[in-house]
Every structure is written in C-alpha cells, then in structure tokens.
C-alpha cells in the first residue's frame, strides 16, 4: 500500500479549515442550539443550516 502524502500547502489549508470550524463555526452552531433549547425545542426551532462535512 502506497503512503498518502500531503503538501505543506495542503496541510496549511486543512489546518485553516479546522481552526475555522472550531473557533468560528462551532460556536455559532452551539449558540443556535442553546437558543433552541431555551425555547424548549432542539429540533424545530433551530436554524437548519448544519452542513455535514
């Protein structure tokens, strides 16, 4: 089996995406879920913007 290699640029792009997901996107989604939970519903009141990666 041949090893899968990644370039420095590829690694940097993945690192930027990971940082964005943890530092910006995840907190936004967490806030929306908390707001929905405060309204007593976690499924219908939350925005349906979740994108699966």
Secondary structure, DSSP 8 states (H G I E B T S, - for coil): -------HHHHHHHHHHHHHIIIIIHHHHHHHHHHHHHTT-SSSSS-S-----
